Every structure is written in C-alpha cells, then in structure tokens.
Amino acid sequence: MVRKILLPKEMDEKLDNLAGLVEEVNGILLYKRMGDSCPVDGLFMTGVGNVGHVQASPERIEIANKFFRRNPGYQFIKLHTHSKGTIRRFGNYYARHFSQGDIDGIKEQLKHDRDFIAMLVTPEVKLLSGIDNPTLSVVEGFSGYQNRKSFVNQELKTIARNLGYNLGRLTARK
C-alpha cells in the first residue's frame, strides 16, 4: 500500500521558505497514519547547518524522542533541505535529487525501520523516499487539523520546558 502524505498548505509554504535559506536545515513532520493517508499535524525543526551539511541538535532530538514515547501513535517523516546556498555551491543537480550520502542514509534507515520516510525540500521540488514510494499531496487542511496541530505544538513546548530547553527560533540567513 502506497502511503499518501497530506501536507497542509501552510506547512508547504514554511518548507518553501526554509529551502530559500543559505544554510541547510532539517526537521521532522509528525503524523498519525490513517489507513493509506498520513495527514501531517506538525513540523519540528531539529537543526540548522551550513551550505552542504546539516546535523540535528541533540537537545531537539531528545525532545522529539520524548514526544514519540508519550504519543506512540505518531510517526515522522525526516526532512532536510538542499538550500539555495547548497545548489549555488554544488550545482543544479541537487535542486532535483537526493545526494548519494542522502541515499545511503535512507537505505540504512530502511534496514531498521520499514516505515521510514525521508523528504528532501529544495527551491524546485519536494521529494519523498520510502519503501512503498509514498506520494505527497498539498491540501488546504483536513478534519481536525487545527486541533491536532495545536496539540503537537503544545506537547513539544511542554516537553522542552520540562527538560529545561528553550525552543527559541533556530537562526539561519536568507
């Protein structure tokens, strides 16, 4: 069964903005699977890097892991960008393709988690990679979206506060 990722338009626009930065960024899209549909309820940024590389913050990974322990029905799509800066430095190929390093990492993840989905966001495309070739649909919203988005955001803030972390904005250059 092919999973259908339902990405709310407002998150799609945020991802477009992130791909327009100089630095690469990464994060996760949080969703609860409903049959073949995977409606995305939240976006949680995990790192800001530089041109050509990004690594997640250990504190933000800790917050995400605690979220999944507290909310076992949720799954994630691991995303990262090939930013304008990366494409400018390394070439247009990366505006439409995962890098070989990305592909190797995805293959390794799939060995351990058959539900794993990766997303690459560039100024030109959003690509998904997973065992079942998931598809992406940008939607205005879906039933219960605002409540679920609020729940996810509040839960992440509460976890961060309880762990003593400040979820202040990650900074990157435009």
C-alpha positions in Angstrom: 0.0 0.0 0.0 1.3 3.4 -1.0 1.2 6.0 1.8 -0.3 9.3 0.8 1.3 12.2 2.7 -1.2 15.0 3.2 0.8 18.2 3.8 -1.2 21.3 4.8 -0.6 24.3 2.6 0.7 26.4 5.5 3.4 23.8 6.2 4.2 23.5 2.5 4.8 27.3 2.4 7.1 27.1 5.5 9.1 24.3 3.8 9.4 26.5 0.7 10.7 29.3 2.8 13.3 27.0 4.5 14.6 25.9 1.1 15.2 29.6 0.3 17.7 30.0 3.1 21.5 29.9 2.6 22.0 27.2 5.1 20.6 23.7 5.0 18.1 22.8 7.7 16.5 19.6 8.9 13.5 18.5 10.9 10.6 16.1 11.1 7.0 16.2 10.0 4.7 14.5 12.6 1.7 12.5 11.5 -0.7 9.8 12.6 -1.3 7.2 9.9 -5.0 6.7 8.9 -5.1 3.7 6.5 -3.2 4.8 3.5 -3.3 8.5 4.5 -0.7 10.2 6.6 -2.0 13.7 7.5 0.8 15.9 8.8 -0.1 17.5 12.1 3.2 19.3 12.9 6.6 20.5 11.8 9.5 20.4 14.3 12.9 21.8 13.2 15.9 19.8 14.6 18.9 21.6 13.1 20.5 24.4 11.1 23.7 23.7 9.4 25.8 25.3 6.6 25.9 25.1 2.9 26.0 21.4 2.0 25.6 20.0 5.6 23.2 19.9 8.5 23.1 18.0 11.7 20.3 17.7 14.2 20.7 19.3 17.7 20.9 16.6 20.4 18.5 18.6 22.6 15.9 18.8 19.9 16.3 15.0 19.1 15.7 14.4 22.9 12.5 16.5 22.7 11.3 14.6 19.7 12.1 11.2 21.2 10.2 12.1 24.3 7.2 13.2 22.2 7.1 9.8 20.5 7.4 7.9 23.8 4.4 10.0 25.1 2.5 9.7 21.9 3.1 6.3 20.4 0.5 6.7 17.6 2.6 9.4 16.0 5.2 8.7 13.3 7.6 11.0 11.4 9.0 12.0 8.1 12.6 13.0 8.3 13.2 16.1 6.2 16.1 18.2 5.2 16.8 20.9 2.6 19.1 21.4 -0.3 19.2 25.1 0.1 19.8 27.9 -2.4 23.3 28.2 -1.0 23.9 24.4 -1.4 22.6 24.4 -5.0 24.7 27.5 -5.8 27.8 25.9 -4.5 27.4 22.3 -5.6 25.3 22.6 -8.8 21.7 22.3 -10.1 21.7 18.5 -9.8 21.0 18.9 -6.1 17.9 21.1 -6.8 16.1 17.9 -8.0 17.9 14.9 -6.5 18.9 13.4 -3.2 22.7 13.3 -2.8 24.5 9.9 -2.7 25.0 10.5 1.0 21.3 11.0 1.5 20.5 7.8 -0.5 23.0 5.8 1.6 21.5 7.2 4.8 17.9 6.3 3.6 18.9 2.8 2.8 20.5 2.3 6.2 17.4 3.7 8.0 15.1 1.4 6.0 17.1 -1.6 7.2 16.0 -0.8 10.7 12.6 0.8 10.1 10.5 -0.3 7.1 8.1 2.6 7.8 10.8 5.3 7.4 10.1 8.1 5.0 12.6 10.8 4.0 11.8 14.1 2.4 14.1 16.4 0.5 12.9 20.0 0.1 14.6 22.3 -2.5 13.5 25.5 -4.1 12.3 23.4 -7.0 10.8 20.2 -5.6 9.8 18.2 -2.6 10.9 14.5 -2.9 9.8 11.6 -0.8 11.7 8.3 -0.4 10.3 5.2 1.4 9.9 1.5 0.8 6.4 2.0 -0.8 7.2 5.1 -2.9 5.0 7.4 -0.8 3.2 10.3 -2.6 2.8 13.9 -1.5 -0.4 16.0 -1.7 -0.6 19.6 -0.6 -4.0 20.2 1.0 -5.9 23.2 2.4 -6.4 21.2 5.6 -8.2 18.2 6.9 -10.8 17.3 9.6 -9.4 18.1 13.0 -6.2 19.6 11.6 -6.1 22.8 13.7 -6.8 20.9 17.0 -4.1 18.3 16.2 -1.6 21.0 15.2 -2.2 22.8 18.4 -1.8 19.6 20.4 1.5 18.7 18.8 2.9 22.2 19.2 1.8 22.4 22.9 3.1 19.0 23.6 6.6 19.8 22.1 6.7 23.1 24.1 5.8 21.3 27.3 8.4 18.6 26.8 11.1 21.2 26.1 10.2 23.2 29.2 10.1 20.1 31.4 13.6 19.2 30.1 14.9 22.7 30.7 15.3 23.6 27.0 14.3 26.8 25.3 12.6 26.2 22.0 13.6 29.6 20.7 13.9 30.0 17.0 16.7 28.4 15.1 18.5 31.0 13.2 19.6 31.0 9.6 20.4 33.5 6.9 18.2 34.3 3.9 
